[in-house]
Amino acid sequence: MARIRIITIQSVLSALKCGTRLVESVRVNIDLTRKDCPSRQILDRIGDTWSVLIVTLLRDGPLRFTELHRRIEGVTPKMLTQTLRGLERDGLVTRTVFPVVPPRVDYELTGLGRSLENVVDTITAWADTHIDDVLTARGRYDTR
């Protein structure tokens, strides 16, 4: 016998937790400080060091896993795999498997992933502009 689940406004609201969205004519407020907020989860994903580097590398076109791993110093294969899976799950990257021996897998930015290019450019420009200020602040902090 099939189980029937009744969906109520309360269950929809508790599932969303945050976000200013109209859900069945009910407005839900954003609270990025909550761990279960979907918007925060996206910020966590796109603000991750490895995600930023992957987006930067994939902007010029598809790359294989081994090429990404070779070009991103310090990332372990496990962390690269986890990050790529998360980006794929969030619709930012596509994974294409080619039926050849040995197997070939390419990763490429989706349209949604490409929409992050300006954000990544802005963050990179900020880092380049302020690196001396940050290094000076670190030096002051470390000598306290």
Short mmCIF file of the C-alpha atoms (twelve columns), coordinates in Angstrom:
data_MODEL
# 
_entry.id   MODEL 
# 
loop_
_atom_site.group_PDB 
_atom_site.id 
_atom_site.type_symbol 
_atom_site.label_atom_id 
_atom_site.label_alt_id 
_atom_site.label_comp_id 
_atom_site.label_asym_id 
_atom_site.label_seq_id 
_atom_site.Cartn_x 
_atom_site.Cartn_y 
_atom_site.Cartn_z 
_atom_site.pdbx_PDB_model_num 
ATOM 1   C CA . MET A 1   0.000  0.000  0.000   1 
ATOM 2   C CA . ALA A 2   1.410  3.394  -1.010  1 
ATOM 3   C CA . ARG A 3   1.949  6.016  1.651   1 
ATOM 4   C CA . ILE A 4   0.507  9.444  1.000   1 
ATOM 5   C CA . ARG A 5   2.335  12.463 2.371   1 
ATOM 6   C CA . ILE A 6   0.315  15.579 3.015   1 
ATOM 7   C CA . ILE A 7   2.274  18.746 2.356   1 
ATOM 8   C CA . THR A 8   1.246  21.770 4.362   1 
ATOM 9   C CA . ILE A 9   2.476  25.368 4.433   1 
ATOM 10  C CA . GLN A 10  4.223  24.538 7.715   1 
ATOM 11  C CA . SER A 11  6.145  21.643 6.176   1 
ATOM 12  C CA . VAL A 12  7.185  23.788 3.208   1 
ATOM 13  C CA . LEU A 13  8.326  26.581 5.514   1 
ATOM 14  C CA . SER A 14  10.253 24.244 7.788   1 
ATOM 15  C CA . ALA A 15  11.944 22.682 4.762   1 
ATOM 16  C CA . LEU A 16  13.040 26.054 3.372   1 
ATOM 17  C CA . LYS A 17  14.224 27.543 6.685   1 
ATOM 18  C CA . CYS A 18  15.217 30.836 5.055   1 
ATOM 19  C CA . GLY A 19  15.137 32.918 1.928   1 
ATOM 20  C CA . THR A 20  12.925 35.711 0.778   1 
ATOM 21  C CA . ARG A 21  10.721 33.688 -1.458  1 
ATOM 22  C CA . LEU A 22  7.031  33.508 -2.008  1 
ATOM 23  C CA . VAL A 23  5.973  29.973 -1.123  1 
ATOM 24  C CA . GLU A 24  2.274  29.396 -1.622  1 
ATOM 25  C CA . SER A 25  1.721  33.126 -0.940  1 
ATOM 26  C CA . VAL A 26  3.777  33.101 2.265   1 
ATOM 27  C CA . ARG A 27  6.978  35.153 2.493   1 
ATOM 28  C CA . VAL A 28  9.957  33.508 4.201   1 
ATOM 29  C CA . ASN A 29  12.730 35.728 5.574   1 
ATOM 30  C CA . ILE A 30  16.427 35.278 4.792   1 
ATOM 31  C CA . ASP A 31  18.723 34.378 7.673   1 
ATOM 32  C CA . LEU A 32  22.191 33.697 6.313   1 
ATOM 33  C CA . THR A 33  23.478 33.095 9.831   1 
ATOM 34  C CA . ARG A 34  21.550 29.805 9.996   1 
ATOM 35  C CA . LYS A 35  23.525 26.746 8.970   1 
ATOM 36  C CA . ASP A 36  20.475 25.191 7.272   1 
ATOM 37  C CA . CYS A 37  19.763 28.266 5.122   1 
ATOM 38  C CA . PRO A 38  19.946 27.270 1.422   1 
ATOM 39  C CA . SER A 39  21.389 30.679 0.495   1 
ATOM 40  C CA . ARG A 40  24.157 30.244 3.065   1 
ATOM 41  C CA . GLN A 41  24.906 26.789 1.725   1 
ATOM 42  C CA . ILE A 42  25.449 28.316 -1.728  1 
ATOM 43  C CA . LEU A 43  27.696 31.013 -0.223  1 
ATOM 44  C CA . ASP A 44  29.669 28.288 1.543   1 
ATOM 45  C CA . ARG A 45  30.075 26.481 -1.800  1 
ATOM 46  C CA . ILE A 46  31.113 29.450 -3.942  1 
ATOM 47  C CA . GLY A 47  33.259 30.971 -1.186  1 
ATOM 48  C CA . ASP A 48  35.299 27.794 -0.779  1 
ATOM 49  C CA . THR A 49  38.952 28.132 -1.840  1 
ATOM 50  C CA . TRP A 50  38.880 25.121 -4.126  1 
ATOM 51  C CA . SER A 51  35.601 26.150 -5.781  1 
ATOM 52  C CA . VAL A 52  36.979 29.595 -6.626  1 
ATOM 53  C CA . LEU A 53  40.104 28.048 -8.160  1 
ATOM 54  C CA . ILE A 54  38.082 25.489 -10.135 1 
ATOM 55  C CA . VAL A 55  35.773 28.192 -11.531 1 
ATOM 56  C CA . THR A 56  38.838 30.258 -12.461 1 
ATOM 57  C CA . LEU A 57  40.432 27.349 -14.335 1 
ATOM 58  C CA . LEU A 58  37.248 26.167 -16.073 1 
ATOM 59  C CA . ARG A 59  36.413 29.615 -17.439 1 
ATOM 60  C CA . ASP A 60  38.686 28.902 -20.434 1 
ATOM 61  C CA . GLY A 61  36.928 25.649 -21.254 1 
ATOM 62  C CA . PRO A 62  36.578 22.043 -20.120 1 
ATOM 63  C CA . LEU A 63  39.382 20.311 -18.235 1 
ATOM 64  C CA . ARG A 64  40.011 16.753 -17.156 1 
ATOM 65  C CA . PHE A 65  40.245 15.805 -13.495 1 
ATOM 66  C CA . THR A 66  43.973 15.124 -13.797 1 
ATOM 67  C CA . GLU A 67  44.580 18.539 -15.354 1 
ATOM 68  C CA . LEU A 68  42.648 20.290 -12.577 1 
ATOM 69  C CA . HIS A 69  44.572 18.310 -9.961  1 
ATOM 70  C CA . ARG A 70  47.903 19.129 -11.588 1 
ATOM 71  C CA . ARG A 71  47.151 22.861 -11.817 1 
ATOM 72  C CA . ILE A 72  45.724 23.385 -8.300  1 
ATOM 73  C CA . GLU A 73  48.639 23.087 -5.908  1 
ATOM 74  C CA . GLY A 74  47.804 21.647 -2.512  1 
ATOM 75  C CA . VAL A 75  44.430 20.068 -3.298  1 
ATOM 76  C CA . THR A 76  44.162 16.360 -2.573  1 
ATOM 77  C CA . PRO A 77  42.386 14.079 -5.050  1 
ATOM 78  C CA . LYS A 78  39.708 13.430 -2.400  1 
ATOM 79  C CA . MET A 79  39.060 17.148 -1.804  1 
ATOM 80  C CA . LEU A 80  39.019 17.886 -5.537  1 
ATOM 81  C CA . THR A 81  36.511 15.078 -6.072  1 
ATOM 82  C CA . GLN A 82  34.284 16.334 -3.234  1 
ATOM 83  C CA . THR A 83  34.412 19.905 -4.499  1 
ATOM 84  C CA . LEU A 84  33.639 18.923 -8.090  1 
ATOM 85  C CA . ARG A 85  30.703 16.775 -6.923  1 
ATOM 86  C CA . GLY A 86  29.340 19.681 -4.896  1 
ATOM 87  C CA . LEU A 87  29.694 22.073 -7.832  1 
ATOM 88  C CA . GLU A 88  27.987 19.538 -10.097 1 
ATOM 89  C CA . ARG A 89  25.185 18.992 -7.575  1 
ATOM 90  C CA . ASP A 90  24.600 22.748 -7.348  1 
ATOM 91  C CA . GLY A 91  24.407 23.020 -11.149 1 
ATOM 92  C CA . LEU A 92  27.624 25.016 -11.537 1 
ATOM 93  C CA . VAL A 93  29.688 22.343 -13.331 1 
ATOM 94  C CA . THR A 94  28.879 19.521 -15.707 1 
ATOM 95  C CA . ARG A 95  30.728 16.219 -15.716 1 
ATOM 96  C CA . THR A 96  31.019 14.434 -19.054 1 
ATOM 97  C CA . VAL A 97  32.242 10.846 -19.213 1 
ATOM 98  C CA . PHE A 98  33.591 9.682  -22.565 1 
ATOM 99  C CA . PRO A 99  33.325 5.929  -23.329 1 
ATOM 100 C CA . VAL A 100 37.000 5.387  -24.120 1 
ATOM 101 C CA . VAL A 101 39.812 3.348  -22.592 1 
ATOM 102 C CA . PRO A 102 41.205 4.659  -20.346 1 
ATOM 103 C CA . PRO A 103 38.082 6.548  -19.213 1 
ATOM 104 C CA . ARG A 104 38.053 10.269 -19.911 1 
ATOM 105 C CA . VAL A 105 36.058 12.667 -17.728 1 
ATOM 106 C CA . ASP A 106 35.792 16.381 -18.501 1 
ATOM 107 C CA . TYR A 107 34.457 19.121 -16.244 1 
ATOM 108 C CA . GLU A 108 32.962 22.321 -17.631 1 
ATOM 109 C CA . LEU A 109 31.167 25.356 -16.250 1 
ATOM 110 C CA . THR A 110 27.431 25.512 -16.876 1 
ATOM 111 C CA . GLY A 111 25.675 28.784 -17.681 1 
ATOM 112 C CA . LEU A 112 25.003 29.144 -13.970 1 
ATOM 113 C CA . GLY A 113 28.673 28.492 -13.232 1 
ATOM 114 C CA . ARG A 114 29.704 31.078 -15.815 1 
ATOM 115 C CA . SER A 115 27.544 33.636 -14.017 1 
ATOM 116 C CA . LEU A 116 30.107 33.430 -11.176 1 
ATOM 117 C CA . GLU A 117 32.951 34.718 -13.357 1 
ATOM 118 C CA . ASN A 118 32.381 38.388 -12.452 1 
ATOM 119 C CA . VAL A 119 32.128 37.493 -8.763  1 
ATOM 120 C CA . VAL A 120 35.405 35.560 -8.915  1 
ATOM 121 C CA . ASP A 121 37.043 38.425 -10.852 1 
ATOM 122 C CA . THR A 122 35.939 40.889 -8.176  1 
ATOM 123 C CA . ILE A 123 37.260 38.731 -5.336  1 
ATOM 124 C CA . THR A 124 40.549 38.150 -7.166  1 
ATOM 125 C CA . ALA A 125 40.965 41.872 -7.911  1 
ATOM 126 C CA . TRP A 126 40.262 42.698 -4.249  1 
ATOM 127 C CA . ALA A 127 42.878 40.161 -3.119  1 
ATOM 128 C CA . ASP A 128 45.455 41.560 -5.552  1 
ATOM 129 C CA . THR A 129 44.729 45.141 -4.503  1 
ATOM 130 C CA . HIS A 130 44.821 44.499 -0.758  1 
ATOM 131 C CA . ILE A 131 47.472 41.783 -0.346  1 
ATOM 132 C CA . ASP A 132 50.031 44.251 1.047   1 
ATOM 133 C CA . ASP A 133 47.484 45.568 3.575   1 
ATOM 134 C CA . VAL A 134 46.618 42.034 4.658   1 
ATOM 135 C CA . LEU A 135 50.266 41.021 5.008   1 
ATOM 136 C CA . THR A 136 50.966 44.151 7.078   1 
ATOM 137 C CA . ALA A 137 47.984 43.411 9.324   1 
ATOM 138 C CA . ARG A 138 49.143 39.813 9.772   1 
ATOM 139 C CA . GLY A 139 52.619 41.005 10.705  1 
ATOM 140 C CA . ARG A 140 51.195 43.389 13.322  1 
ATOM 141 C CA . TYR A 141 48.940 40.684 14.721  1 
ATOM 142 C CA . ASP A 142 51.693 38.070 14.861  1 
ATOM 143 C CA . THR A 143 54.058 40.377 16.813  1 
ATOM 144 C CA . ARG A 144 51.528 41.048 19.587  1 
# 
